[in-house]
Amino acid sequence: MQMQSGLFQRMNQFQSKKFKTLQKRWYLKLKESGFKEIEDTESSFEYLKDWHSHHFQKKYEPQTFEANETYYRMASGLLHLDTFKSDSEKKIWAMHADGIAIRKIAAALSIKVWVVHRTITDLEKKMRLLAAELG
């Protein structure tokens, strides 16, 4: 119980008048120096401004997750159709279907990023055509 009390006291110190006065003084100094605040200090929650923007909400809405899930499920399915021109193309697509970033794929396979990007773009077109035919 005493440990909880100590924690509460430490947290409560950030609500004291002395702390708030010091905080305002430092916020003013930072603002005068050109510092750009990333937290919404007007809110009692002090959320990060970018995290609670429309962009963030749009990027992480449920439909986006569902669309990504569908895409990667289709990408994994393409692996089993054996429609690849080379082993390299299949390795690139297998890594992509696992969600590995283009740069990491290029580094792992010791090839240029643009080659990976072009390969993925070409195979995405093929995947979409196959999906439309089946569809």
ChimeraX commands (.cxc) that place a marker at each C-alpha (Angstrom):
marker #1 position 0.00,0.00,0.00 radius 0.5
marker #1 position 2.86,2.37,0.82 radius 0.5
marker #1 position 4.39,1.77,-2.64 radius 0.5
marker #1 position 1.12,2.76,-4.31 radius 0.5
marker #1 position 0.98,5.86,-2.14 radius 0.5
marker #1 position 4.51,6.85,-3.24 radius 0.5
marker #1 position 3.62,6.36,-6.88 radius 0.5
marker #1 position 0.50,8.46,-6.45 radius 0.5
marker #1 position 2.53,11.23,-4.81 radius 0.5
marker #1 position 5.06,11.23,-7.68 radius 0.5
marker #1 position 2.29,11.37,-10.26 radius 0.5
marker #1 position 0.43,14.03,-8.29 radius 0.5
marker #1 position 3.47,16.34,-8.27 radius 0.5
marker #1 position 2.84,17.01,-11.97 radius 0.5
marker #1 position -0.49,18.59,-11.02 radius 0.5
marker #1 position 0.98,20.96,-8.43 radius 0.5
marker #1 position 0.90,24.73,-8.93 radius 0.5
marker #1 position 4.71,24.85,-8.66 radius 0.5
marker #1 position 5.12,22.31,-11.46 radius 0.5
marker #1 position 2.52,23.96,-13.71 radius 0.5
marker #1 position 4.26,27.35,-13.31 radius 0.5
marker #1 position 7.64,25.84,-14.19 radius 0.5
marker #1 position 6.12,23.96,-17.12 radius 0.5
marker #1 position 4.54,27.15,-18.55 radius 0.5
marker #1 position 7.87,28.97,-18.28 radius 0.5
marker #1 position 9.70,26.20,-20.15 radius 0.5
marker #1 position 7.00,25.89,-22.79 radius 0.5
marker #1 position 7.35,29.63,-23.43 radius 0.5
marker #1 position 11.16,29.33,-23.73 radius 0.5
marker #1 position 10.78,26.43,-26.15 radius 0.5
marker #1 position 8.22,28.30,-28.25 radius 0.5
marker #1 position 10.47,31.39,-28.41 radius 0.5
marker #1 position 13.36,29.22,-29.59 radius 0.5
marker #1 position 11.30,27.90,-32.51 radius 0.5
marker #1 position 10.57,24.49,-30.99 radius 0.5
marker #1 position 7.59,22.73,-32.59 radius 0.5
marker #1 position 5.46,20.91,-30.03 radius 0.5
marker #1 position 4.27,17.46,-31.11 radius 0.5
marker #1 position 1.86,17.04,-28.20 radius 0.5
marker #1 position -1.53,18.69,-27.98 radius 0.5
marker #1 position -0.87,20.54,-24.73 radius 0.5
marker #1 position -4.32,22.16,-24.89 radius 0.5
marker #1 position -5.89,18.74,-24.29 radius 0.5
marker #1 position -5.93,17.18,-20.85 radius 0.5
marker #1 position -4.74,13.93,-22.49 radius 0.5
marker #1 position -1.77,15.53,-24.30 radius 0.5
marker #1 position -2.04,13.18,-27.25 radius 0.5
marker #1 position 0.52,13.37,-30.01 radius 0.5
marker #1 position -0.87,15.74,-32.64 radius 0.5
marker #1 position -0.05,13.50,-35.59 radius 0.5
marker #1 position -1.47,10.38,-33.99 radius 0.5
marker #1 position -4.89,11.91,-33.62 radius 0.5
marker #1 position -5.06,13.47,-37.02 radius 0.5
marker #1 position -7.47,12.52,-39.75 radius 0.5
marker #1 position -4.55,10.91,-41.61 radius 0.5
marker #1 position -3.87,8.50,-38.74 radius 0.5
marker #1 position -7.52,7.63,-38.29 radius 0.5
marker #1 position -7.95,7.01,-42.02 radius 0.5
marker #1 position -4.79,4.92,-42.24 radius 0.5
marker #1 position -5.81,2.63,-39.39 radius 0.5
marker #1 position -9.55,2.26,-39.80 radius 0.5
marker #1 position -10.97,-1.30,-39.84 radius 0.5
marker #1 position -11.61,-1.30,-43.60 radius 0.5
marker #1 position -7.91,-0.65,-44.22 radius 0.5
marker #1 position -6.94,-3.66,-42.10 radius 0.5
marker #1 position -9.48,-5.83,-43.91 radius 0.5
marker #1 position -8.23,-4.68,-47.32 radius 0.5
marker #1 position -4.63,-5.44,-46.31 radius 0.5
marker #1 position -5.63,-8.85,-45.00 radius 0.5
marker #1 position -7.40,-9.65,-48.28 radius 0.5
marker #1 position -4.43,-8.42,-50.32 radius 0.5
marker #1 position -1.88,-10.54,-48.42 radius 0.5
marker #1 position -4.15,-13.58,-48.50 radius 0.5
marker #1 position -4.35,-13.24,-52.30 radius 0.5
marker #1 position -0.59,-12.67,-52.47 radius 0.5
marker #1 position 0.02,-15.87,-50.53 radius 0.5
marker #1 position -2.40,-17.70,-52.82 radius 0.5
marker #1 position -0.45,-16.61,-55.89 radius 0.5
marker #1 position 2.58,-18.47,-54.51 radius 0.5
marker #1 position 0.78,-21.77,-55.01 radius 0.5
marker #1 position -0.13,-21.15,-58.65 radius 0.5
marker #1 position 3.48,-21.50,-59.78 radius 0.5
marker #1 position 3.27,-18.71,-62.35 radius 0.5
marker #1 position 6.74,-17.31,-61.75 radius 0.5
marker #1 position 9.36,-16.68,-64.42 radius 0.5
marker #1 position 12.27,-17.48,-62.10 radius 0.5
marker #1 position 13.22,-18.61,-58.61 radius 0.5
marker #1 position 14.28,-15.04,-57.87 radius 0.5
marker #1 position 10.85,-13.72,-58.79 radius 0.5
marker #1 position 9.21,-16.35,-56.58 radius 0.5
marker #1 position 11.52,-15.52,-53.63 radius 0.5
marker #1 position 10.73,-11.82,-53.97 radius 0.5
marker #1 position 7.00,-12.52,-54.06 radius 0.5
marker #1 position 7.17,-14.97,-51.13 radius 0.5
marker #1 position 8.90,-12.36,-48.98 radius 0.5
marker #1 position 6.44,-9.69,-50.12 radius 0.5
marker #1 position 3.51,-11.96,-49.31 radius 0.5
marker #1 position 4.96,-12.32,-45.80 radius 0.5
marker #1 position 4.80,-8.54,-45.43 radius 0.5
marker #1 position 8.53,-7.88,-45.68 radius 0.5
marker #1 position 9.41,-4.36,-46.85 radius 0.5
marker #1 position 10.87,-3.83,-50.32 radius 0.5
marker #1 position 14.22,-2.56,-49.04 radius 0.5
marker #1 position 14.59,-5.52,-46.71 radius 0.5
marker #1 position 13.81,-7.92,-49.54 radius 0.5
marker #1 position 16.43,-6.23,-51.72 radius 0.5
marker #1 position 19.02,-6.41,-48.95 radius 0.5
marker #1 position 18.25,-10.06,-48.15 radius 0.5
marker #1 position 18.51,-11.11,-51.79 radius 0.5
marker #1 position 21.39,-8.72,-52.63 radius 0.5
marker #1 position 19.53,-7.08,-55.49 radius 0.5
marker #1 position 18.54,-3.52,-56.33 radius 0.5
marker #1 position 15.45,-2.00,-54.72 radius 0.5
marker #1 position 14.03,-0.99,-58.10 radius 0.5
marker #1 position 14.21,-4.62,-59.28 radius 0.5
marker #1 position 12.19,-5.74,-56.27 radius 0.5
marker #1 position 9.70,-2.92,-56.76 radius 0.5
marker #1 position 9.25,-3.65,-60.47 radius 0.5
marker #1 position 8.87,-7.38,-59.81 radius 0.5
marker #1 position 6.22,-6.80,-57.15 radius 0.5
marker #1 position 4.35,-4.30,-59.34 radius 0.5
marker #1 position 4.31,-6.73,-62.27 radius 0.5
marker #1 position 3.14,-9.61,-60.09 radius 0.5
marker #1 position 0.46,-7.44,-58.47 radius 0.5
marker #1 position -0.97,-6.79,-61.93 radius 0.5
marker #1 position -0.94,-10.53,-62.64 radius 0.5
marker #1 position -2.60,-11.23,-59.27 radius 0.5
marker #1 position -5.36,-8.70,-59.91 radius 0.5
marker #1 position -6.03,-10.12,-63.38 radius 0.5
marker #1 position -6.25,-13.64,-61.97 radius 0.5
marker #1 position -8.58,-12.43,-59.20 radius 0.5
marker #1 position -10.82,-10.71,-61.78 radius 0.5
marker #1 position -10.94,-13.91,-63.89 radius 0.5
marker #1 position -11.82,-16.05,-60.86 radius 0.5
marker #1 position -14.11,-13.58,-59.62 radius 0.5
marker link #1:1,2 radius 0.2
marker link #1:2,3 radius 0.2
marker link #1:3,4 radius 0.2
marker link #1:4,5 radius 0.2
marker link #1:5,6 radius 0.2
marker link #1:6,7 radius 0.2
marker link #1:7,8 radius 0.2
marker link #1:8,9 radius 0.2
marker link #1:9,10 radius 0.2
marker link #1:10,11 radius 0.2
marker link #1:11,12 radius 0.2
marker link #1:12,13 radius 0.2
marker link #1:13,14 radius 0.2
marker link #1:14,15 radius 0.2
marker link #1:15,16 radius 0.2
marker link #1:16,17 radius 0.2
marker link #1:17,18 radius 0.2
marker link #1:18,19 radius 0.2
marker link #1:19,20 radius 0.2
marker link #1:20,21 radius 0.2
marker link #1:21,22 radius 0.2
marker link #1:22,23 radius 0.2
marker link #1:23,24 radius 0.2
marker link #1:24,25 radius 0.2
marker link #1:25,26 radius 0.2
marker link #1:26,27 radius 0.2
marker link #1:27,28 radius 0.2
marker link #1:28,29 radius 0.2
marker link #1:29,30 radius 0.2
marker link #1:30,31 radius 0.2
marker link #1:31,32 radius 0.2
marker link #1:32,33 radius 0.2
marker link #1:33,34 radius 0.2
marker link #1:34,35 radius 0.2
marker link #1:35,36 radius 0.2
marker link #1:36,37 radius 0.2
marker link #1:37,38 radius 0.2
marker link #1:38,39 radius 0.2
marker link #1:39,40 radius 0.2
marker link #1:40,41 radius 0.2
marker link #1:41,42 radius 0.2
marker link #1:42,43 radius 0.2
marker link #1:43,44 radius 0.2
marker link #1:44,45 radius 0.2
marker link #1:45,46 radius 0.2
marker link #1:46,47 radius 0.2
marker link #1:47,48 radius 0.2
marker link #1:48,49 radius 0.2
marker link #1:49,50 radius 0.2
marker link #1:50,51 radius 0.2
marker link #1:51,52 radius 0.2
marker link #1:52,53 radius 0.2
marker link #1:53,54 radius 0.2
marker link #1:54,55 radius 0.2
marker link #1:55,56 radius 0.2
marker link #1:56,57 radius 0.2
marker link #1:57,58 radius 0.2
marker link #1:58,59 radius 0.2
marker link #1:59,60 radius 0.2
marker link #1:60,61 radius 0.2
marker link #1:61,62 radius 0.2
marker link #1:62,63 radius 0.2
marker link #1:63,64 radius 0.2
marker link #1:64,65 radius 0.2
marker link #1:65,66 radius 0.2
marker link #1:66,67 radius 0.2
marker link #1:67,68 radius 0.2
marker link #1:68,69 radius 0.2
marker link #1:69,70 radius 0.2
marker link #1:70,71 radius 0.2
marker link #1:71,72 radius 0.2
marker link #1:72,73 radius 0.2
marker link #1:73,74 radius 0.2
marker link #1:74,75 radius 0.2
marker link #1:75,76 radius 0.2
marker link #1:76,77 radius 0.2
marker link #1:77,78 radius 0.2
marker link #1:78,79 radius 0.2
marker link #1:79,80 radius 0.2
marker link #1:80,81 radius 0.2
marker link #1:81,82 radius 0.2
marker link #1:82,83 radius 0.2
marker link #1:83,84 radius 0.2
marker link #1:84,85 radius 0.2
marker link #1:85,86 radius 0.2
marker link #1:86,87 radius 0.2
marker link #1:87,88 radius 0.2
marker link #1:88,89 radius 0.2
marker link #1:89,90 radius 0.2
marker link #1:90,91 radius 0.2
marker link #1:91,92 radius 0.2
marker link #1:92,93 radius 0.2
marker link #1:93,94 radius 0.2
marker link #1:94,95 radius 0.2
marker link #1:95,96 radius 0.2
marker link #1:96,97 radius 0.2
marker link #1:97,98 radius 0.2
marker link #1:98,99 radius 0.2
marker link #1:99,100 radius 0.2
marker link #1:100,101 radius 0.2
marker link #1:101,102 radius 0.2
marker link #1:102,103 radius 0.2
marker link #1:103,104 radius 0.2
marker link #1:104,105 radius 0.2
marker link #1:105,106 radius 0.2
marker link #1:106,107 radius 0.2
marker link #1:107,108 radius 0.2
marker link #1:108,109 radius 0.2
marker link #1:109,110 radius 0.2
marker link #1:110,111 radius 0.2
marker link #1:111,112 radius 0.2
marker link #1:112,113 radius 0.2
marker link #1:113,114 radius 0.2
marker link #1:114,115 radius 0.2
marker link #1:115,116 radius 0.2
marker link #1:116,117 radius 0.2
marker link #1:117,118 radius 0.2
marker link #1:118,119 radius 0.2
marker link #1:119,120 radius 0.2
marker link #1:120,121 radius 0.2
marker link #1:121,122 radius 0.2
marker link #1:122,123 radius 0.2
marker link #1:123,124 radius 0.2
marker link #1:124,125 radius 0.2
marker link #1:125,126 radius 0.2
marker link #1:126,127 radius 0.2
marker link #1:127,128 radius 0.2
marker link #1:128,129 radius 0.2
marker link #1:129,130 radius 0.2
marker link #1:130,131 radius 0.2
marker link #1:131,132 radius 0.2
marker link #1:132,133 radius 0.2
marker link #1:133,134 radius 0.2
marker link #1:134,135 radius 0.2
view
